[in-house]
Amino acid sequence: MLFRFLVFLYPVIRTLGPATAALLLIAGISLIGYAVLRQPGLWSWLAAGACLLSAGLLALLCHSYHWWLFKLRPHGSLFIPIK
């Protein structure tokens, strides 16, 4: 099921994935700056951590997308994604 979901999302991950990861990284860094300068509350730090974690995971997915497809493929059949 995860394999089919990744194959379905291939055009979205290939085109929008790196840009979204970069925007999440910028948002995380901005939230850290906001938490340091303006509001030292816990929610700002949690939001910054969530943005940075999601940016890292999305960047990892975009970088090693074909490896994930290879590892999650159905066994017994050969799947070669067509570009």
C-alpha positions as CSV (number, residue, x, y, z in Angstrom):
1,M,0.0,0.0,0.0
2,L,2.8,2.4,0.8
3,F,4.5,1.4,-2.4
4,R,1.4,2.3,-4.5
5,F,1.1,5.6,-2.6
6,L,4.7,6.5,-3.4
7,V,4.2,5.7,-7.0
8,F,1.1,7.7,-7.2
9,L,2.8,10.7,-5.6
10,Y,5.9,10.5,-7.8
11,P,5.1,13.7,-9.9
12,V,4.3,15.7,-6.8
13,I,7.4,14.6,-4.8
14,R,9.7,15.1,-7.8
15,T,8.4,18.7,-8.6
16,L,7.2,20.2,-5.3
17,G,9.2,18.1,-2.8
18,P,12.5,20.0,-2.7
19,A,10.9,23.4,-2.8
20,T,8.5,22.5,0.1
21,A,11.5,21.1,2.1
22,A,13.3,24.4,1.6
23,L,10.3,26.4,2.7
24,L,9.9,24.3,5.8
25,L,13.6,24.8,6.6
26,I,13.2,28.5,6.3
27,A,10.0,28.5,8.4
28,G,11.8,26.4,11.1
29,I,14.7,28.8,11.3
30,S,12.4,31.8,11.4
31,L,10.4,30.2,14.2
32,I,13.6,29.6,16.2
33,G,14.5,33.3,15.7
34,Y,11.0,34.3,16.8
35,A,11.2,32.1,19.8
36,V,14.5,33.6,20.8
37,L,13.7,37.2,20.3
38,R,10.0,37.6,21.0
39,Q,8.2,34.8,22.7
40,P,10.2,32.2,24.6
41,G,7.2,29.9,24.9
42,L,7.1,26.2,24.4
43,W,4.8,26.2,21.4
44,S,7.2,28.3,19.3
45,W,9.9,25.8,20.0
46,L,7.7,22.8,19.2
47,A,6.5,24.4,16.0
48,A,10.1,25.1,15.0
49,G,11.1,21.5,15.8
50,A,8.2,20.2,13.8
51,C,9.1,22.3,10.8
52,L,12.7,21.3,10.9
53,L,11.9,17.6,11.4
54,S,9.4,17.6,8.5
55,A,11.8,19.4,6.3
56,G,14.5,16.9,7.0
57,L,12.2,13.9,6.4
58,L,10.9,15.4,3.2
59,A,14.4,16.1,1.9
60,L,15.4,12.5,2.8
61,L,12.4,11.2,0.9
62,C,13.2,13.3,-2.2
63,H,16.8,12.4,-2.2
64,S,16.3,8.6,-1.8
65,Y,13.0,8.2,-3.5
66,H,14.1,5.5,-5.9
67,W,15.7,3.6,-3.1
68,W,12.4,3.6,-1.2
69,L,10.6,2.3,-4.2
70,F,13.2,-0.4,-4.6
71,K,12.9,-1.5,-0.9
72,L,9.1,-1.3,-0.8
73,R,8.4,-3.0,-4.1
74,P,6.2,-6.1,-4.2
75,H,8.3,-9.2,-4.1
76,G,8.1,-11.5,-7.0
77,S,7.6,-8.8,-9.6
78,L,9.9,-6.3,-11.2
79,F,8.8,-2.7,-11.2
80,I,10.7,0.0,-13.1
81,P,9.1,3.5,-12.8
82,I,8.9,5.2,-16.2
83,K,10.1,8.8,-16.2
